[in-house]
Amino acid sequence: MSEPFGARLRRAMDDRGPLCVGIDPHASLLTAWGLNDDVAGLERFSLTVVEALAGGTAVLKPQSAFFERFGSRGIAVLERTVAEAREAGALVLMDAKRGDIGSTMAAYASAFLEKDSPLFSDAVTVSPYLGFGSLRPALDAAAASGAGVFVLALTSNPEGAEVQRAQAAGGGSVAQAMLDHIAAENAGAEPLGSVGAVVGATLGDARADLAVNGPLLAPGVGAQGATPADLPGVFGEALPDVLPSVSRDVLRHGPDVAALRNAARSYAEAVRSVVGR
Ligand SMILES: O=C(O)c1cc(=O)[nH]c(=O)n1[C@@H]1O[C@H](COP(=O)(O)O)[C@@H](O)[C@H]1O
């Protein structure tokens, strides 16, 4: 039986600082790094980020879309990126944001959460907006392989509110209903459950009960305008379980490996001083 993701993540956040850096190979970043917007550029970019950060950053989060746009050769680069990052000691969160009916979700689960899959990752992002129950195959596969699942709750983009702040059947918001489901999945887990929630750092105030006993991935730091100083206002008492995520505002420091490392380190230190652990 593998050690649960929540326990592995807690240790990584304590040892390396609570920070996730996204690997988002935007065409504009490839150009800024002096690379071509092609598969060779994609590979150089991604493996440079891994070389710079996988040895010292708690979590790396490749965004699948930027690899998919190059077809099968892009997916091959994604496979290598995941494998090398894990080999170097980082936890890898595959940002795939999958969501579908349960029988199809089972196939996504075998793609990302079964140990012998070429894209096996420590955790994957999923969308619960086909109903939380549709995620069951992913939740079960993750539990069986000691992996994690991050469920979108309150996303960092302003358009998310239309769906996520809508009133659910029980009277609270749709997002709160998802957070309550996540809390139920994590009940009794120590030191931290393996089902995370995605809650944008950009929200100002989450206006939700975030006591889910699981990690709270907080994207939106950096390019989308949030800073580490915003985290207490958004997360309140849930702050110790927050994993802020930054992509472009770290990646823009490349291709220099030392500059990438310094950017990630200074974010990790800033978050640590705010979170207090
Ligand atoms: O799941 C995510 O990571 C995610 C959720 C969310 O609510 N907002 C959000 O921006 N993201 C992802 O986080 C990354 C943000 O990138 P930067 O804005 O460059 O830091 C992108 O890969 C987004 O797809």
The ligand as a Gaussian input file, in Angstrom:
#p B3LYP/6-31G(d) Opt

LIG

0 1
 O       -6.317000      24.180000     -11.668000
 C       -5.539000      25.134000     -11.873000
 O       -4.345000      25.010000     -11.739000
 C       -6.123000      26.454000     -12.122000
 C       -7.345000      26.706000     -11.524000
 C       -7.834000      28.027000     -11.481000
 O       -8.846000      28.312000     -10.866000
 N       -7.121000      28.995000     -12.109000
 C       -5.948000      28.755000     -12.763000
 O       -5.331000      29.709000     -13.269000
 N       -5.473000      27.464000     -12.850000
 C       -4.260000      27.153000     -13.637000
 O       -3.142000      27.752000     -13.003000
 C       -2.240000      28.290000     -13.966000
 C       -2.120000      29.789000     -13.738000
 O       -1.044000      30.290000     -14.464000
 P       -0.429000      31.763000     -14.202000
 O       -1.585000      32.709000     -14.261000
 O        0.535000      31.932000     -15.293000
 O        0.218000      31.718000     -12.835000
 C       -2.784000      27.916000     -15.333000
 O       -2.181000      26.702000     -15.743000
 C       -4.256000      27.692000     -15.085000
 O       -4.798000      26.730000     -15.963000

